[in-house]
């Protein structure tokens, strides 16, 4: 059975889910994937430890940030599953986002992701650094979608000067 991974990210996930509905085989196993970066909670943990010491772990705001991030991820995955409208697996991971996404594609037949950079014009800047890493390293085919209608062809960067 084919496995299709759909990378669910705040703001762009509807386009990814719609693309999976349109392009994934009917018998495919669809995995909705959300990755929470560890950096925000780590920063809160570090700030707390640096400013107030380590003597009161119950006051550490990093723990609260982790709980909020998990609740937000679950809510997003739930909304994505409802929009998909067919059986799927919901998976949440935490870590370096780009590496977690690439790891989640191990054995997949397809990864659906959205452009997350400058979406006002065509070109390489329409991919953020995490998406660029995933495009460069995923070991499966990709379906890269625009989260809104693509910009006009006139926004394409000019070709590089001729190097004779």
C-alpha positions in Angstrom: 0.0 0.0 0.0 1.3 3.4 -0.9 2.0 5.9 1.9 1.4 9.6 1.2 2.8 12.0 3.8 1.1 15.4 4.0 3.2 18.0 5.9 0.7 20.1 7.9 1.9 23.6 8.7 -0.1 26.5 10.1 -1.3 28.7 7.3 -0.5 26.4 4.3 -2.1 23.1 5.4 -5.4 23.4 3.5 -3.7 23.5 0.1 -1.6 20.4 1.1 -4.7 18.5 2.2 -6.6 19.5 -0.9 -3.7 18.3 -3.1 -3.6 14.9 -1.2 -7.3 14.5 -1.8 -6.9 15.2 -5.5 -3.7 13.2 -6.1 -3.3 10.4 -3.6 -4.6 7.0 -4.8 -7.8 5.9 -3.2 -6.1 3.0 -1.4 -3.2 5.0 -0.2 -2.4 5.3 3.5 -2.4 9.1 4.2 -0.2 10.3 7.1 -0.9 13.9 8.2 2.4 15.1 9.7 3.0 18.1 12.0 6.4 18.9 13.4 6.8 21.2 16.3 10.3 22.8 16.4 12.1 22.4 19.7 13.6 25.8 19.6 10.8 27.8 21.2 10.4 25.6 24.2 14.2 25.3 24.5 14.5 29.1 24.5 11.9 29.4 27.3 13.6 26.7 29.4 16.9 28.4 28.9 15.7 31.8 29.7 14.0 30.5 32.9 17.2 28.7 34.0 19.4 31.7 33.2 17.2 34.3 34.9 15.7 32.5 37.8 17.9 29.4 38.3 17.0 25.8 38.4 15.4 25.7 41.8 11.8 25.9 40.9 11.0 23.6 37.9 7.3 24.0 38.5 7.6 27.6 37.3 9.5 26.8 34.1 7.5 28.5 31.3 9.1 26.0 28.8 6.9 23.3 30.1 3.8 25.4 29.4 5.1 26.3 26.0 5.5 22.6 25.2 1.9 21.8 26.3 0.5 24.7 24.3 2.5 23.6 21.2 1.2 20.0 21.6 -2.4 21.2 21.9 -2.0 23.5 18.9 -0.5 20.6 16.8 -3.4 18.3 17.8 -6.0 20.9 16.9 -4.3 21.5 13.5 -4.1 17.7 12.8 -7.7 17.3 13.7 -8.8 20.1 11.3 -6.7 18.6 8.6 -8.2 15.2 9.1 -11.7 16.6 8.9 -10.9 18.5 5.7 -9.3 15.3 4.2 -12.5 13.4 4.8 -11.0 9.9 4.6 -9.2 7.6 7.0 -5.7 8.8 7.9 -3.0 8.6 10.5 -2.2 11.8 12.5 1.4 12.1 13.5 3.1 14.7 15.6 6.8 15.0 16.0 9.1 17.4 17.9 12.6 18.3 16.9 14.5 20.0 14.0 11.6 20.5 11.7 13.3 19.8 8.4 15.1 16.7 9.6 11.9 15.3 11.2 10.0 15.8 7.9 12.7 14.0 6.0 12.8 11.1 8.5 9.0 10.8 8.3 9.2 10.2 4.5 11.2 7.0 4.9 9.3 4.5 2.9 6.7 6.9 1.6 5.6 7.0 -2.0 4.9 10.8 -1.9 5.3 13.9 0.2 2.9 16.8 -0.2 4.2 20.1 1.0 3.5 23.8 0.4 5.7 26.7 -0.5 6.5 28.7 2.6 8.7 31.5 1.6 8.1 34.6 -0.5 4.9 33.6 -2.3 4.4 37.0 -4.1 6.7 35.9 -7.0 8.0 32.9 -8.7 11.4 31.7 -8.0 13.7 30.0 -5.5 12.8 32.4 -2.7 9.3 30.9 -2.6 10.8 28.1 -0.4 11.8 28.8 3.2 14.9 27.1 4.6 13.1 24.1 6.1 11.2 23.4 2.9 14.4 23.8 0.8 16.1 21.2 3.0 13.2 18.8 2.6 13.1 19.3 -1.2 16.8 18.6 -1.3 16.8 15.6 1.0 13.5 13.8 0.9 13.9 10.2 -0.4 10.6 10.1 -2.2 8.8 12.1 -4.9 7.3 15.5 -3.8 4.2 17.3 -4.7 5.0 21.0 -4.0 1.9 23.2 -4.0 1.2 26.9 -3.8 -1.0 27.6 -0.8 -2.9 30.2 -2.9 -2.9 30.8 -6.6 0.6 31.0 -8.1 1.9 34.4 -9.0 1.9 35.6 -12.6 4.7 34.4 -14.9 5.9 38.0 -15.1 7.2 37.7 -11.5 9.8 35.1 -12.6 13.3 36.3 -12.0 15.3 37.2 -15.1 17.8 34.6 -16.4 21.4 35.0 -15.3 23.6 37.0 -17.7 25.1 34.9 -20.5 28.5 33.5 -19.4 30.4 33.0 -22.6 
